[in-house]
Amino acid sequence: MEQPGVTNGSHPGGMAADEETTSGPGALAAGFGDHKLGLSSLSVHADDYINNHRAVAPPLHVSTTFRYNDDPDRLRAWDNTDDKAPYDSHIYSRDSAPNTTRLEAVLSSVLGGPAVTYSSGLAAFHALLVFLNPPRIAIAGGYHGCHGVIDLVAKLTGLQKLDLEDPSALAALRPGDVIHVETPLNPTGEARDLDHYAARARELGCYLTVDATFAPPPLQQPFDHGADVVMHSGTKYFGGHSDMLCGVLAVHPAREQQHGWVRGLLAERLFLGSVMGSMEGWLGVRSLRTLELRVQRQSATATSLVAWLDGQLRDTGTGTANPVARTVQRLQHASLQPEAAQEGSWLQRQMPRGWGPVFSIIMREPDHARRLPSKLHLFHHATSLGGVESLIEWRAVTDKTIAKTVLRVSVGVEAWEDLREDLLRGFKALLDEDKSTVGGRINSAGTS
């Protein structure tokens, strides 16, 4: 009998090899022989094998349940394969559904390993901990939400959290434990060396899981650097339009082939209940079509803005006339790490096509950090990231562990020159407001 949660034909990770190369997930690549398709081509066509309709754009299916076979002799437990649509056969949408199946097909192709979707990034991280059930997990700072999930799981299992950046803590890890690396980091946008942590994981017999939300393909491929599982908050760049929630776990092909991890994740998802809705699955497929175009532009624009801001901080000749230097203390971004300029460095190998669309501005004064977002016109003051619109967030609003001088910037697809001008005018407005406030106090004191 088939394992619950793994409907035959419903997931690209569950196909036999001969099926894949003739009509399934591998059919597209097989048609091109030795030629390797690029990321944008895969984003547009990786789910073609599922489509059995003449519509070019994928339709939206909202049904939660699907009819069984009309032939009583063909009824099988957890097998509702439709001969006319063998790769789009379903029973109940908590198990699988048409739109999320297509989304998982595209994600599996672009991420380089079979992918399972969830209702949010934190739901995916929770599912990962439930599945691996590690006694210990080593994790650094980064996204506070993951630490919150760890604390909840610890209440049930006694999961012990260790400091990833403490060598003595890593020495306490044992086989079956997890090393969880977020790179680039939230909110700084700075990268961490995956090859280093992969070597430590192999040495200790641990699993290496990577949260790569801030650098999706084409910027980073963690499987090439030893990751066992790659996690994404698909809400961000996979969604790309600030209109859907999504979480993703992609499994290294070797882990799936040897141990059937995807089958296990799918079976457990059925009972966790943390599945995406059909609308979100449809929106996700729509968004992935432009993934490479969006992310490449966003990353390039962010790098240009960081270079301009950094240049302003280094320009000591302008003195008090430089509003950036007068208000900004420093910047954080992968492009500013020393290894970014070192030929052949781990950072250049890990992120060869860009440094990421997110960076942090550390202001000199907490009050300036609180007020700057309200002076901007092209940056929305909002949490989250990854959408086509640029966002800026006074991070202390949502993360109590972050200093009140920190602003997280998520760059959209606007013209970088316009974003630069918006920031420059914002810094000037802060100083003008300071001057006006001081002048008002002086005038008030003089008339009292």
PEHULIN-V158027 format. One record per run of one state. SS is the DSSP state (H for helix, E for strand, C for the rest). FROM is the first residue (numbers start at 0). TO is the last residue. If there is no record, write none. Layout:
{{SS FROM TO} {SS FROM TO}}
//
This chain:
{{C 0 10} {H 11 13} {C 14 15} {H 16 21} {C 22 25} {H 26 29} {C 30 37} {H 38 44} {C 45 46} {H 47 49} {C 50 63} {E 64 64} {C 65 70} {H 71 73} {C 74 74} {E 75 75} {C 76 77} {E 78 78} {C 79 80} {E 81 81} {C 82 83} {E 84 84} {C 85 90} {E 91 91} {C 92 96} {H 97 110} {C 111 113} {E 114 117} {C 118 119} {H 120 131} {C 132 134} {E 135 138} {C 139 142} {H 143 156} {C 157 158} {E 159 162} {C 163 165} {H 166 169} {C 170 176} {E 177 181} {C 182 192} {H 193 203} {C 204 205} {E 206 210} {C 211 220} {H 221 224} {C 225 227} {E 228 232} {C 233 245} {E 246 250} {C 251 251} {H 252 258} {C 259 259} {H 260 271} {C 272 276} {H 277 287} {C 288 289} {H 290 313} {C 314 314} {H 315 320} {C 321 321} {H 322 326} {E 327 331} {C 332 332} {H 333 335} {C 336 336} {H 337 340} {C 341 344} {H 345 349} {C 350 356} {E 357 362} {C 363 364} {H 365 374} {C 375 378} {E 379 380} {C 381 389} {E 390 393} {H 394 396} {C 397 404} {E 405 409} {C 410 414} {H 415 446} {C 447 447}}
//
